[in-house]
Amino acid sequence: MLDAGPRSDPPDRQDLAVLLSEVSLARDRLGIARQGARAADQLQLRRDLLHALEAYASALAGRGAPLPYRLRDEIELYRGLGLRG
């Protein structure tokens, strides 16, 4: 007999949700830091955001999912900013 317990998302979806949550947190941290943090701190937060964005993009690619244009553009933006830091 099948278990009638609550259904959960497949592990792949949960992994993507965790990675997307990390992206959101990194964006929030950077947004807060822009209101007064030192430039060096902001640089590290930009790098953290880039790392989170790239991890999410890699997970999408690994599942054969398309990379949204906004995500692609945001990655390129932060790669460019990181080179100047």
C-alpha positions as CSV (number, residue, x, y, z in Angstrom):
1,M,0.0,0.0,0.0
2,L,1.2,3.5,-0.8
3,D,2.2,6.0,1.9
4,A,-0.5,8.6,2.1
5,G,1.8,11.1,3.8
6,P,2.4,14.6,2.4
7,R,4.2,14.8,-0.9
8,S,7.4,16.6,-1.3
9,D,9.1,18.1,-4.3
10,P,11.6,15.8,-6.1
11,P,15.2,16.3,-4.8
12,D,16.2,18.2,-8.0
13,R,13.5,20.8,-7.4
14,Q,14.5,21.1,-3.7
15,D,18.1,21.6,-4.8
16,L,17.1,24.4,-7.2
17,A,15.0,26.0,-4.6
18,V,17.9,26.1,-2.1
19,L,20.2,27.5,-4.7
20,L,17.6,30.2,-5.7
21,S,17.2,31.0,-2.0
22,E,20.9,31.5,-1.7
23,V,20.8,33.9,-4.7
24,S,18.0,35.9,-3.1
25,L,19.9,36.1,0.2
26,A,23.1,37.3,-1.6
27,R,21.1,39.9,-3.5
28,D,19.5,41.1,-0.2
29,R,22.9,41.3,1.6
30,L,24.4,43.3,-1.3
31,G,21.4,45.6,-1.4
32,I,21.7,46.4,2.3
33,A,25.5,46.9,2.0
34,R,25.0,49.5,-0.7
35,Q,23.6,51.8,1.9
36,G,26.9,52.3,3.7
37,A,29.3,49.4,3.7
38,R,32.9,49.9,2.6
39,A,33.8,49.3,-1.0
40,A,35.9,46.3,-0.1
41,D,32.9,44.7,1.7
42,Q,30.7,45.4,-1.3
43,L,33.2,43.8,-3.5
44,Q,33.1,40.6,-1.5
45,L,29.3,40.6,-1.4
46,R,29.3,41.0,-5.2
47,R,31.6,38.0,-5.5
48,D,29.4,36.1,-3.2
49,L,26.4,37.0,-5.3
50,L,28.2,36.0,-8.5
51,H,29.1,32.6,-6.9
52,A,25.5,32.0,-6.0
53,L,24.3,33.0,-9.4
54,E,26.8,30.7,-11.2
55,A,25.9,27.8,-8.9
56,Y,22.2,28.2,-9.7
57,A,23.0,28.6,-13.5
58,S,25.1,25.5,-13.3
59,A,22.3,23.5,-11.6
60,L,19.9,24.6,-14.3
61,A,22.2,23.6,-17.1
62,G,22.9,20.3,-15.4
63,R,19.1,19.6,-15.6
64,G,18.9,20.7,-19.2
65,A,16.8,23.8,-18.2
66,P,17.2,27.0,-20.1
67,L,19.1,29.9,-18.5
68,P,16.8,32.9,-18.2
69,Y,18.1,36.0,-20.0
70,R,17.9,38.1,-16.8
71,L,20.1,35.6,-15.0
72,R,22.5,35.4,-17.8
73,D,22.8,39.2,-18.0
74,E,23.2,39.5,-14.2
75,I,26.0,37.0,-14.2
76,E,27.8,38.9,-17.0
77,L,27.3,42.2,-15.1
78,Y,28.8,40.9,-11.9
79,R,31.6,39.2,-13.8
80,G,32.5,42.6,-15.3
81,L,32.2,44.4,-12.0
82,G,34.4,41.8,-10.3
83,L,37.2,42.4,-12.7
84,R,37.5,46.0,-11.7
85,G,37.6,45.2,-8.0
